[in-house]
Amino acid sequence: MYTKILIPLDGSKTAEKILPYARFLASGLEIPTELLGVIDIAEMASHVAAEKAHYLNGMVEESVRSSFEYLRGVATTFPSGNVKCNVEIGAAAEVVIERVKRIRQCL
């Protein structure tokens, strides 16, 4: 049946609305959970002035670190310890689709 729960989170309250249901399913089905954060460099760069572009790498590193810390905090709210946190770089929709493909290949 189900072998893993993948939960993409962006830190928004809207995305977090899924968490009570995910906790319930993860606990009831006793399956591993993966929390996924995505850093979209193209989106980030579109909000940076050209003269500040040299700061982009540092901004990306900080975003990855911050996202990972956020996901680890969310992971502590799950009843089982079987929660993995990942942060990837790319367009959110594409990253989530590719992550699902990789999970399916491991089955």
C-alpha positions in Angstrom: 0.0 0.0 0.0 1.8 3.2 1.2 5.5 3.0 1.9 6.4 6.7 2.5 4.8 10.1 3.1 6.4 13.0 1.3 5.5 16.4 2.6 6.7 19.5 0.7 6.8 22.5 3.1 7.6 26.1 2.4 7.1 27.6 5.9 3.7 28.9 5.1 0.7 28.4 7.3 -1.2 27.1 4.2 1.4 24.3 3.7 1.4 23.5 7.4 -2.3 22.7 7.4 -1.5 19.2 6.1 0.7 18.4 9.1 -2.0 17.1 11.5 -3.2 14.7 8.8 0.3 13.6 8.0 1.1 13.0 11.6 -2.1 10.9 12.0 -1.3 8.8 8.8 2.4 8.4 9.7 1.5 7.2 13.2 -1.4 5.0 12.1 0.4 3.4 9.1 3.8 3.3 10.8 5.6 4.4 7.7 8.5 6.8 7.2 7.9 10.5 6.5 10.1 12.8 4.5 9.8 16.6 4.9 11.0 18.4 1.8 12.0 22.1 1.5 12.9 23.6 -1.9 15.0 26.7 -2.5 14.2 28.2 -5.9 17.3 30.2 -6.9 15.7 31.6 -10.0 12.8 33.0 -7.9 15.3 34.3 -5.4 17.5 36.0 -8.0 14.5 37.7 -9.5 14.1 39.7 -6.3 17.8 40.7 -6.1 19.1 43.9 -7.8 21.9 43.3 -10.3 24.4 45.2 -8.2 23.7 42.8 -5.2 23.9 39.6 -7.3 27.3 38.7 -5.8 25.4 38.1 -2.5 23.2 35.5 -4.0 25.4 32.5 -3.1 25.3 33.6 0.6 21.6 34.1 0.4 21.1 30.6 -1.0 23.3 29.0 1.7 21.4 30.9 4.4 18.1 29.8 2.9 19.1 26.1 2.8 20.3 26.3 6.4 17.1 28.1 7.6 14.9 25.7 5.7 16.6 22.7 7.1 16.3 24.0 10.7 12.6 24.7 10.1 12.1 21.2 8.8 13.9 19.7 11.8 11.6 21.6 14.1 8.6 20.3 12.3 10.0 16.8 12.4 10.0 16.9 16.2 6.2 17.2 16.2 5.8 13.8 14.7 5.1 11.0 17.1 7.6 8.6 15.6 11.3 9.2 15.1 11.1 8.0 11.5 11.1 11.5 9.9 13.8 12.5 7.4 14.4 16.2 6.3 15.7 17.2 3.0 16.3 20.6 1.3 16.9 20.7 -2.4 17.5 23.5 -4.9 15.4 24.1 -8.0 11.9 24.9 -9.1 9.5 23.5 -6.4 7.2 21.6 -8.7 10.0 20.0 -10.6 11.9 19.1 -7.4 8.8 17.4 -5.9 8.1 15.4 -9.0 11.7 14.3 -9.3 11.8 13.3 -5.6 8.6 11.2 -6.1 10.2 9.5 -9.1 13.4 8.7 -7.0 11.2 7.3 -4.2 9.3 5.1 -6.6 12.6 3.7 -8.0 13.6 2.6 -4.6 10.5 0.4 -4.1 
